Amino acid sequence: MSVIGIRFYFRTTGHGTVHCQRCGGDRPYQQCTGRRWIHMLQIPVIPLDRVGEHVQCRICRTRYRLEVLRMPTVAAMQTALPAGSLAAVTTMLRAGDPASAPARSRAIEMMQRAGLVDYDDAALTADLAAAGAADLPAAAPADLAAAAPADLAGDPAANADGSMSLRTLARQLIRPAPEWFLADVVRIGLADGPLSDEERGAARLIAAHLGMTSAQAHGVIWLTEEGAAAG
């Protein structure tokens, strides 16, 4: 046994849940910080330089870089889609006619596809009533055309629950999923006729929170309108 030497020691600095790629699901993790120490008789006595941090799955013991914490867990994804869908649905309905039966039917269908299989007209009525204070911030169509997530980040009104739900969802969608999502929202507005200026502005704003450019939003809106006109 060496009397004096250098060893690596790790201490736990955090806990949580992460999506472990090896386990194939959400698992508890511990975050560890390492440092080299001079030890005497296996007892660390003099700290040296840090050797980095890692995240370790507490089930399979696989170690990951800290970047793995940016990946959404399965539980987060299951929550984000219904929440983001609700924000988009209520925003579009309130921009048009919330009492329109065809639009409400489309909205309920979208919520059911998002995972809320028991969602019904009564739930939609309650959510619309609760959406007033959490509406996405209003803006003129000309402003919305140039809007981008970075532009909206500094606006306190843009931190309402609806916009944050859409931003959270956006981090979990890969193309072309944002375009498909926006097209579904636009179809709600088109269910009872052509889009109004208010509905078109709501669609642009939803697109901006999803990370889409104004050109991308315009393209999706136009194609969806063309598809609806063609029957």
Backbone as CSV, one residue per row, in Angstrom:
resi,resn,N_x,N_y,N_z,CA_x,CA_y,CA_z,C_x,C_y,C_z
1,MET,0.845,-1.189,0.000,0.000,0.000,0.000,0.885,1.246,0.000
2,SER,0.619,2.170,-0.936,1.404,3.402,-0.982,0.990,4.306,0.169
3,VAL,1.990,4.943,0.790,1.720,5.844,1.915,1.203,7.174,1.405
4,ILE,1.841,7.702,0.351,1.446,8.995,-0.211,1.209,8.819,-1.712
5,GLY,0.202,9.446,-2.225,-0.082,9.351,-3.653,-1.159,10.339,-4.050
6,ILE,-1.622,10.226,-5.298,-2.662,11.105,-5.831,-3.826,10.245,-6.310
7,ARG,-5.041,10.648,-5.911,-6.232,9.904,-6.318,-7.328,10.881,-6.705
8,PHE,-8.267,10.363,-7.469,-9.455,11.145,-7.829,-10.561,10.835,-6.830
9,TYR,-11.232,11.897,-6.376,-12.368,11.743,-5.482,-13.539,12.559,-6.055
10,PHE,-14.721,12.005,-5.938,-15.920,12.681,-6.440,-16.896,12.903,-5.290
11,ARG,-17.544,14.063,-5.335,-18.593,14.334,-4.357,-19.881,14.661,-5.095
12,THR,-21.002,14.284,-4.512,-22.305,14.502,-5.134,-22.750,15.943,-4.905
13,THR,-23.125,16.608,-6.005,-23.552,18.007,-5.914,-25.008,18.217,-6.319
14,GLY,-25.691,17.170,-6.755,-27.084,17.340,-7.150,-27.755,16.019,-7.461
15,HIS,-29.076,16.055,-7.468,-29.889,14.876,-7.780,-31.021,15.299,-8.707
16,GLY,-31.659,14.333,-9.333,-32.799,14.633,-10.184,-33.181,13.438,-11.023
17,THR,-33.890,13.715,-12.107,-34.320,12.668,-13.040,-33.813,13.011,-14.426
18,VAL,-33.287,12.028,-15.110,-32.735,12.225,-16.453,-33.192,11.075,-17.340
19,HIS,-33.206,11.333,-18.651,-33.503,10.242,-19.578,-32.206,9.487,-19.841
20,CYS,-32.095,8.280,-19.298,-30.893,7.467,-19.460,-31.002,6.687,-20.764
21,GLN,-30.055,6.930,-21.669,-30.094,6.283,-22.972,-29.826,4.782,-22.866
22,ARG,-29.019,4.407,-21.896,-28.717,2.977,-21.745,-29.921,2.224,-21.170
23,CYS,-30.563,2.805,-20.162,-31.747,2.169,-19.572,-32.953,2.273,-20.510
24,GLY,-32.972,3.338,-21.321,-34.086,3.533,-22.231,-35.303,4.162,-21.591
25,GLY,-35.104,4.959,-20.541,-36.234,5.606,-19.867,-35.753,6.623,-18.856
26,ASP,-36.698,7.218,-18.141,-36.365,8.188,-17.097,-35.821,7.462,-15.876
27,ARG,-34.686,7.944,-15.383,-34.056,7.316,-14.233,-33.506,8.387,-13.278
28,PRO,-33.382,8.069,-11.999,-32.764,9.026,-11.064,-31.276,9.148,-11.351
29,TYR,-30.741,10.354,-11.157,-29.318,10.562,-11.391,-28.700,11.306,-10.219
30,GLN,-27.384,11.237,-10.150,-26.620,12.071,-9.227,-25.570,12.824,-10.031
31,GLN,-25.411,14.095,-9.710,-24.405,14.928,-10.379,-23.188,15.000,-9.479
32,CYS,-22.034,14.723,-10.059,-20.813,14.626,-9.268,-19.736,15.569,-9.791
33,THR,-18.986,16.108,-8.868,-17.841,16.946,-9.195,-16.573,16.247,-8.718
34,GLY,-15.576,16.157,-9.597,-14.338,15.454,-9.255,-13.186,16.395,-8.982
35,ARG,-12.262,15.929,-8.155,-11.043,16.692,-7.842,-9.925,15.704,-7.528
36,ARG,-8.723,16.072,-7.919,-7.565,15.260,-7.540,-7.089,15.691,-6.156
37,TRP,-6.714,14.692,-5.365,-6.222,14.953,-4.007,-4.911,14.214,-3.789
38,ILE,-4.058,14.834,-3.016,-2.911,14.108,-2.464,-3.407,13.381,-1.222
39,HIS,-3.176,12.071,-1.187,-3.676,11.316,-0.032,-2.505,10.718,0.745
40,MET,-2.766,10.501,1.993,-1.800,9.840,2.867,-2.526,8.715,3.574
41,LEU,-2.035,7.507,3.363,-2.674,6.321,3.913,-4.145,6.246,3.501
42,GLN,-4.385,6.538,2.208,-5.722,6.482,1.611,-6.675,7.564,2.128
43,ILE,-6.157,8.540,2.842,-6.983,9.640,3.345,-6.632,10.900,2.577
44,PRO,-7.626,11.536,1.867,-7.323,12.761,1.114,-6.965,13.890,2.076
45,VAL,-5.848,14.545,1.813,-5.397,15.596,2.730,-5.173,16.936,2.040
46,ILE,-4.764,16.968,0.761,-4.478,18.222,0.070,-5.231,18.238,-1.269
47,PRO,-6.191,19.159,-1.449,-6.929,19.217,-2.718,-6.068,19.816,-3.821
48,LEU,-6.210,19.262,-5.027,-5.522,19.797,-6.201,-6.562,20.338,-7.192
49,ASP,-6.345,20.174,-8.472,-7.243,20.750,-9.465,-8.513,19.912,-9.639
50,ARG,-9.576,20.611,-10.077,-10.815,19.915,-10.412,-10.639,19.160,-11.726
51,VAL,-11.342,18.044,-11.858,-11.225,17.230,-13.064,-12.546,17.140,-13.816
52,GLY,-13.484,18.009,-13.485,-14.733,18.051,-14.238,-15.917,17.491,-13.486
53,GLU,-17.086,17.585,-14.155,-18.334,17.102,-13.585,-18.975,16.094,-14.526
54,HIS,-19.817,15.262,-13.972,-20.562,14.322,-14.794,-21.884,13.999,-14.109
55,VAL,-22.762,13.408,-14.887,-24.052,12.926,-14.397,-24.028,11.413,-14.483
56,GLN,-24.448,10.763,-13.417,-24.418,9.304,-13.387,-25.801,8.750,-13.087
57,CYS,-26.256,7.844,-13.944,-27.518,7.152,-13.692,-27.361,6.286,-12.449
58,ARG,-28.287,6.407,-11.530,-28.183,5.658,-10.276,-28.639,4.213,-10.420
59,ILE,-29.163,3.849,-11.598,-29.608,2.480,-11.817,-28.521,1.661,-12.516
60,CYS,-28.089,2.126,-13.695,-27.093,1.360,-14.460,-25.676,1.884,-14.263
61,ARG,-25.527,3.035,-13.577,-24.236,3.653,-13.239,-23.524,4.246,-14.455
62,THR,-24.220,4.373,-15.585,-23.614,4.998,-16.767,-23.382,6.474,-16.503
63,ARG,-22.221,6.976,-16.939,-21.885,8.383,-16.741,-22.090,9.162,-18.038
64,TYR,-22.566,10.402,-17.899,-22.820,11.273,-19.042,-22.222,12.653,-18.787
65,ARG,-22.005,13.372,-19.872,-21.652,14.779,-19.753,-22.874,15.557,-19.259
66,LEU,-22.625,16.770,-18.717,-23.714,17.562,-18.158,-24.747,17.938,-19.215
67,GLU,-24.370,17.919,-20.500,-25.304,18.281,-21.565,-26.526,17.382,-21.590
68,VAL,-26.426,16.183,-20.995,-27.567,15.276,-21.008,-28.743,15.861,-20.237
69,LEU,-28.469,16.786,-19.314,-29.543,17.384,-18.526,-30.426,18.296,-19.369
70,ARG,-29.945,18.693,-20.543,-30.762,19.535,-21.421,-31.793,18.723,-22.190
71,MET,-31.606,17.428,-22.235,-32.550,16.581,-22.955,-33.810,16.406,-22.123
72,PRO,-34.988,16.524,-22.750,-36.230,16.362,-21.983,-36.427,14.914,-21.556
73,THR,-36.989,14.745,-20.391,-37.360,13.406,-19.946,-38.676,13.012,-20.618
74,VAL,-38.985,11.724,-20.545,-40.245,11.258,-21.117,-41.416,11.925,-20.408
75,ALA,-41.307,12.068,-19.091,-42.379,12.708,-18.329,-42.576,14.155,-18.765
76,ALA,-41.466,14.860,-19.022,-41.568,16.253,-19.460,-42.230,16.347,-20.825
77,MET,-41.894,15.428,-21.724,-42.496,15.442,-23.050,-43.986,15.134,-22.988
78,GLN,-44.370,14.215,-22.106,-45.774,13.872,-21.977,-46.584,15.036,-21.422
79,THR,-45.955,15.904,-20.658,-46.629,17.072,-20.116,-46.619,18.228,-21.094
80,ALA,-45.539,18.371,-21.845,-45.367,19.539,-22.714,-46.360,19.576,-23.859
81,LEU,-46.671,18.453,-24.478,-47.558,18.465,-25.640,-48.973,18.899,-25.272
82,PRO,-49.604,18.334,-24.237,-50.939,18.829,-23.878,-50.929,20.296,-23.455
83,ALA,-49.907,20.716,-22.701,-49.852,22.102,-22.235,-49.669,23.068,-23.401
84,GLY,-48.754,22.737,-24.317,-48.548,23.589,-25.481,-49.756,23.606,-26.390
85,SER,-50.402,22.466,-26.558,-51.601,22.403,-27.395,-52.719,23.247,-26.811
86,LEU,-52.873,23.197,-25.499,-53.919,23.992,-24.852,-53.674,25.483,-25.047
87,ALA,-52.413,25.914,-24.908,-52.092,27.327,-25.107,-52.437,27.766,-26.527
88,ALA,-52.099,26.929,-27.513,-52.354,27.277,-28.909,-53.844,27.260,-29.223
89,VAL,-54.541,26.259,-28.731,-55.970,26.114,-29.006,-56.766,27.286,-28.443
90,THR,-56.527,27.621,-27.191,-57.292,28.710,-26.576,-56.947,30.052,-27.214
91,THR,-55.696,30.232,-27.606,-55.300,31.479,-28.254,-56.019,31.648,-29.592
92,MET,-56.058,30.597,-30.397,-56.721,30.684,-31.699,-58.217,30.876,-31.550
93,LEU,-58.842,30.140,-30.628,-60.284,30.276,-30.453,-60.668,31.671,-29.974
94,ARG,-59.891,32.213,-29.058,-60.209,33.538,-28.538,-59.943,34.634,-29.566
95,ALA,-59.059,34.357,-30.529,-58.822,35.320,-31.605,-59.970,35.318,-32.606
96,GLY,-60.732,34.231,-32.659,-61.864,34.139,-33.560,-63.173,34.142,-32.797
97,ASP,-63.972,33.110,-33.035,-65.263,32.973,-32.362,-65.207,31.775,-31.430
98,PRO,-65.057,32.002,-30.119,-64.947,30.876,-29.187,-66.192,30.002,-29.136
99,ALA,-67.319,30.525,-29.622,-68.561,29.759,-29.579,-68.798,28.950,-30.850
100,SER,-67.934,29.090,-31.845,-68.125,28.375,-33.114,-68.025,26.866,-32.917
101,ALA,-69.096,26.165,-33.258,-69.117,24.710,-33.072,-68.059,24.001,-33.914
102,PRO,-67.889,24.328,-35.202,-66.844,23.642,-35.988,-65.447,23.892,-35.438
103,ALA,-65.158,25.137,-35.021,-63.834,25.450,-34.483,-63.605,24.721,-33.166
104,ARG,-64.615,24.677,-32.324,-64.487,23.980,-31.039,-64.270,22.489,-31.254
105,SER,-64.953,21.935,-32.248,-64.782,20.510,-32.533,-63.352,20.212,-32.956
106,ARG,-62.775,21.071,-33.799,-61.380,20.909,-34.220,-60.439,21.019,-33.020
107,ALA,-60.734,21.976,-32.147,-59.881,22.194,-30.978,-59.902,20.977,-30.053
108,ILE,-61.090,20.436,-29.830,-61.212,19.259,-28.960,-60.458,18.079,-29.573
109,GLU,-60.572,17.919,-30.884,-59.860,16.833,-31.571,-58.349,16.979,-31.394
110,MET,-57.844,18.209,-31.491,-56.409,18.435,-31.332,-55.963,18.100,-29.910
111,MET,-56.760,18.462,-28.928,-56.404,18.166,-27.537,-56.421,16.661,-27.275
112,GLN,-57.364,15.968,-27.869,-57.418,14.515,-27.697,-56.211,13.840,-28.330
113,ARG,-55.776,14.333,-29.500,-54.579,13.776,-30.142,-53.325,14.087,-29.340
114,ALA,-53.372,15.150,-28.531,-52.221,15.502,-27.698,-52.101,14.616,-26.465
115,GLY,-53.055,13.713,-26.277,-52.958,12.770,-25.166,-54.083,12.843,-24.159
116,LEU,-54.929,13.882,-24.239,-56.049,14.013,-23.303,-57.282,13.390,-23.945
117,VAL,-57.352,12.073,-23.904,-58.384,11.347,-24.657,-59.791,11.647,-24.159
118,ASP,-59.941,12.080,-22.908,-61.265,12.369,-22.352,-61.636,13.842,-22.448
119,TYR,-60.814,14.618,-23.147,-61.087,16.053,-23.270,-62.389,16.256,-24.032
120,ASP,-63.265,17.153,-23.509,-64.569,17.358,-24.136,-64.935,18.834,-24.148
121,ASP,-66.164,19.118,-24.570,-66.606,20.498,-24.719,-66.629,21.229,-23.376
122,ALA,-67.007,20.530,-22.326,-67.037,21.163,-21.006,-65.633,21.569,-20.563
123,ALA,-64.653,20.708,-20.824,-63.268,21.034,-20.463,-62.776,22.228,-21.269
124,LEU,-63.155,22.292,-22.547,-62.747,23.421,-23.384,-63.360,24.720,-22.875
125,THR,-64.630,24.674,-22.485,-65.283,25.871,-21.949,-64.563,26.372,-20.705
126,ALA,-64.201,25.443,-19.822,-63.500,25.828,-18.594,-62.126,26.396,-18.900
127,ASP,-61.418,25.804,-19.853,-60.078,26.281,-20.190,-60.133,27.656,-20.869
128,LEU,-61.137,27.885,-21.689,-61.276,29.195,-22.310,-61.568,30.270,-21.273
129,ALA,-62.375,29.907,-20.279,-62.693,30.868,-19.228,-61.466,31.207,-18.385
130,ALA,-60.574,30.222,-18.233,-59.381,30.426,-17.407,-58.234,31.041,-18.178
131,ALA,-58.395,31.174,-19.486,-57.270,31.590,-20.320,-57.074,33.093,-20.387
132,GLY,-58.022,33.867,-19.879,-57.949,35.311,-20.043,-56.651,35.938,-19.603
133,ALA,-56.243,35.688,-18.365,-55.032,36.329,-17.839,-53.768,35.717,-18.413
134,ALA,-53.879,34.519,-18.968,-52.687,33.842,-19.483,-52.624,33.847,-20.992
135,ASP,-53.403,34.717,-21.633,-53.353,34.797,-23.087,-51.969,35.174,-23.561
136,LEU,-51.616,34.764,-24.771,-50.402,35.237,-25.403,-50.534,36.735,-25.638
137,PRO,-49.449,37.503,-25.515,-49.532,38.951,-25.654,-50.034,39.364,-27.023
138,ALA,-50.893,40.382,-27.023,-51.445,40.873,-28.281,-50.431,41.755,-28.983
139,ALA,-50.445,41.728,-30.313,-49.562,42.586,-31.085,-50.163,42.785,-32.459
140,ALA,-49.807,43.868,-33.105,-50.309,44.135,-34.439,-49.722,43.137,-35.413
141,PRO,-50.460,42.750,-36.464,-49.939,41.776,-37.427,-48.576,42.153,-37.982
142,ALA,-48.326,43.443,-38.223,-47.024,43.848,-38.761,-45.900,43.537,-37.796
143,ASP,-46.177,43.693,-36.494,-45.162,43.371,-35.492,-44.927,41.872,-35.425
144,LEU,-46.003,41.109,-35.546,-45.891,39.664,-35.426,-45.098,39.077,-36.573
145,ALA,-45.184,39.668,-37.722,-44.475,39.121,-38.874,-42.983,39.130,-38.664
146,ALA,-42.492,40.078,-37.870,-41.055,40.168,-37.621,-40.672,39.552,-36.292
147,ALA,-41.644,39.013,-35.568,-41.363,38.511,-34.224,-40.514,37.256,-34.288
148,ALA,-39.678,37.091,-33.274,-38.884,35.879,-33.103,-38.787,35.633,-31.616
149,PRO,-38.514,34.394,-31.167,-38.441,34.119,-29.747,-37.522,35.065,-29.004
150,ALA,-36.384,35.451,-29.602,-35.468,36.355,-28.911,-36.106,37.713,-28.687
151,ASP,-36.975,38.164,-29.638,-37.626,39.449,-29.497,-38.620,39.421,-28.347
152,LEU,-39.245,38.259,-28.146,-40.302,38.158,-27.163,-39.781,37.864,-25.773
153,ALA,-38.541,37.404,-25.687,-38.008,36.960,-24.397,-37.938,38.093,-23.392
154,GLY,-37.713,39.312,-23.861,-37.571,40.417,-22.924,-38.876,41.074,-22.556
155,ASP,-39.988,40.617,-23.113,-41.287,41.214,-22.850,-41.935,40.500,-21.670
156,PRO,-42.186,41.193,-20.545,-42.796,40.508,-19.400,-44.117,39.859,-19.750
157,ALA,-44.894,40.501,-20.657,-46.178,39.913,-21.020,-46.012,38.590,-21.739
158,ALA,-44.854,38.403,-22.397,-44.631,37.165,-23.147,-44.309,35.996,-22.240
159,ASN,-44.187,36.237,-20.956,-43.896,35.155,-20.023,-45.154,34.587,-19.396
160,ALA,-46.307,34.916,-19.975,-47.553,34.310,-19.515,-47.479,32.810,-19.713
161,ASP,-48.344,32.069,-18.985,-48.276,30.614,-19.006,-48.378,30.048,-20.422
162,GLY,-49.223,30.652,-21.260,-49.399,30.119,-22.601,-48.130,30.147,-23.414
163,SER,-47.443,31.272,-23.414,-46.238,31.382,-24.227,-45.128,30.487,-23.697
164,MET,-45.004,30.380,-22.389,-43.967,29.518,-21.824,-44.236,28.055,-22.158
165,SER,-45.499,27.666,-22.182,-45.839,26.280,-22.543,-45.445,25.990,-23.983
166,LEU,-45.657,26.974,-24.863,-45.282,26.783,-26.263,-43.772,26.729,-26.426
167,ARG,-43.053,27.553,-25.686,-41.590,27.529,-25.786,-41.025,26.210,-25.270
168,THR,-41.621,25.710,-24.189,-41.180,24.415,-23.663,-41.425,23.315,-24.682
169,LEU,-42.590,23.355,-25.327,-42.893,22.366,-26.350,-41.928,22.489,-27.524
170,ALA,-41.607,23.725,-27.901,-40.737,23.954,-29.059,-39.373,23.296,-28.874
171,ARG,-38.875,23.252,-27.648,-37.555,22.651,-27.403,-37.565,21.146,-27.619
172,GLN,-38.748,20.567,-27.697,-38.843,19.123,-27.828,-39.296,18.678,-29.216
173,LEU,-39.598,19.636,-30.082,-40.059,19.299,-31.421,-38.918,19.428,-32.421
174,ILE,-38.836,18.498,-33.337,-37.878,18.579,-34.436,-38.670,18.710,-35.733
175,ARG,-38.072,19.378,-36.706,-38.779,19.592,-37.966,-39.113,18.263,-38.639
176,PRO,-40.303,18.161,-39.247,-41.274,19.235,-39.482,-42.391,19.318,-38.443
177,ALA,-42.192,18.801,-37.248,-43.258,18.786,-36.253,-43.823,20.176,-35.942
178,PRO,-42.994,21.250,-35.807,-43.588,22.568,-35.552,-44.528,23.014,-36.657
179,GLU,-44.179,22.719,-37.919,-45.047,23.080,-39.035,-46.372,22.326,-38.972
180,TRP,-46.306,21.035,-38.652,-47.537,20.245,-38.528,-48.410,20.795,-37.397
181,PHE,-47.772,21.110,-36.291,-48.501,21.641,-35.138,-49.206,22.935,-35.512
182,LEU,-48.478,23.855,-36.160,-49.071,25.133,-36.539,-50.214,24.929,-37.528
183,ALA,-50.058,24.008,-38.464,-51.119,23.745,-39.437,-52.392,23.274,-38.737
184,ASP,-52.253,22.441,-37.716,-53.427,21.992,-36.962,-54.126,23.175,-36.282
185,VAL,-53.325,24.110,-35.745,-53.905,25.278,-35.093,-54.625,26.158,-36.114
186,VAL,-54.026,26.347,-37.278,-54.642,27.165,-38.324,-55.963,26.550,-38.769
187,ARG,-56.045,25.219,-38.826,-57.289,24.566,-39.238,-58.424,24.852,-38.256
188,ILE,-58.082,25.108,-37.004,-59.122,25.503,-36.042,-59.733,26.835,-36.473
189,GLY,-58.868,27.784,-36.839,-59.363,29.070,-37.287,-60.133,28.979,-38.598
190,LEU,-59.755,28.039,-39.459,-60.401,27.888,-40.762,-61.683,27.066,-40.701
191,ALA,-61.967,26.462,-39.552,-63.107,25.543,-39.458,-64.432,26.226,-39.757
192,ASP,-64.531,27.526,-39.475,-65.794,28.233,-39.697,-65.670,29.332,-40.753
193,GLY,-64.640,29.248,-41.597,-64.494,30.240,-42.650,-63.071,30.749,-42.760
194,PRO,-62.821,31.703,-43.662,-61.473,32.246,-43.836,-60.932,32.855,-42.546
195,LEU,-59.617,32.878,-42.430,-58.992,33.462,-41.248,-59.261,34.957,-41.180
196,SER,-59.586,35.429,-39.988,-59.670,36.863,-39.757,-58.267,37.405,-39.520
197,ASP,-58.133,38.729,-39.516,-56.826,39.322,-39.223,-56.341,38.906,-37.839
198,GLU,-57.273,38.834,-36.889,-56.900,38.454,-35.526,-56.419,37.000,-35.483
199,GLU,-57.092,36.110,-36.196,-56.681,34.704,-36.227,-55.336,34.544,-36.927
200,ARG,-55.140,35.295,-37.988,-53.865,35.226,-38.695,-52.736,35.722,-37.786
201,GLY,-52.995,36.799,-37.042,-51.990,37.302,-36.111,-51.696,36.316,-35.002
202,ALA,-52.743,35.628,-34.502,-52.534,34.615,-33.459,-51.673,33.473,-33.977
203,ALA,-51.907,33.067,-35.228,-51.115,31.979,-35.818,-49.657,32.385,-35.938
204,ARG,-49.401,33.630,-36.336,-48.021,34.103,-36.454,-47.330,34.132,-35.092
205,LEU,-48.051,34.563,-34.098,-47.449,34.643,-32.772,-47.146,33.258,-32.209
206,ILE,-48.063,32.333,-32.410,-47.822,30.954,-31.980,-46.585,30.402,-32.687
207,ALA,-46.470,30.683,-33.984,-45.306,30.235,-34.752,-44.018,30.810,-34.185
208,ALA,-44.042,32.094,-33.803,-42.837,32.717,-33.245,-42.418,32.035,-31.960
209,HIS,-43.370,31.679,-31.111,-43.035,30.988,-29.861,-42.551,29.567,-30.111
210,LEU,-42.910,29.010,-31.261,-42.424,27.678,-31.620,-41.041,27.738,-32.264
211,GLY,-40.496,28.955,-32.419,-39.164,29.106,-32.991,-39.143,29.211,-34.495
212,MET,-40.289,29.416,-35.122,-40.364,29.517,-36.574,-40.151,30.961,-37.012
213,THR,-39.564,31.150,-38.177,-39.400,32.481,-38.728,-40.733,32.949,-39.309
214,SER,-40.816,34.256,-39.606,-42.042,34.786,-40.188,-42.293,34.167,-41.564
215,ALA,-41.210,33.890,-42.321,-41.368,33.266,-43.633,-41.916,31.841,-43.502
216,GLN,-41.419,31.087,-42.531,-41.925,29.740,-42.305,-43.400,29.779,-41.909
217,ALA,-43.743,30.704,-41.019,-45.129,30.829,-40.578,-46.034,31.172,-41.755
218,HIS,-45.600,32.123,-42.569,-46.405,32.516,-43.726,-46.635,31.326,-44.655
219,GLY,-45.585,30.539,-44.883,-45.716,29.395,-45.766,-46.699,28.366,-45.249
220,VAL,-46.634,28.065,-43.948,-47.542,27.070,-43.366,-48.977,27.577,-43.413
221,ILE,-49.179,28.839,-43.054,-50.529,29.404,-43.061,-51.106,29.372,-44.484
222,TRP,-50.302,29.803,-45.475,-50.776,29.840,-46.856,-51.118,28.450,-47.368
223,LEU,-50.231,27.483,-47.128,-50.482,26.122,-47.609,-51.727,25.518,-46.947
224,THR,-51.903,25.795,-45.654,-53.077,25.258,-44.953,-54.362,25.889,-45.486
225,GLU,-54.311,27.190,-45.770,-55.477,27.848,-46.360,-55.789,27.280,-47.736
226,GLU,-54.747,27.057,-48.538,-54.958,26.488,-49.867,-55.568,25.083,-49.786
227,GLY,-55.075,24.317,-48.817,-55.623,22.965,-48.652,-57.081,22.991,-48.235
228,ALA,-57.437,23.922,-47.356,-58.832,24.030,-46.916,-59.722,24.489,-48.061
229,ALA,-59.229,25.414,-48.901,-60.027,25.911,-50.030,-60.255,24.825,-51.068
230,ALA,-59.250,23.934,-51.199,-59.379,22.849,-52.175,-60.284,21.722,-51.700
231,GLY,-60.615,21.788,-50.398,-61.502,20.760,-49.840,-60.771,19.501,-49.508
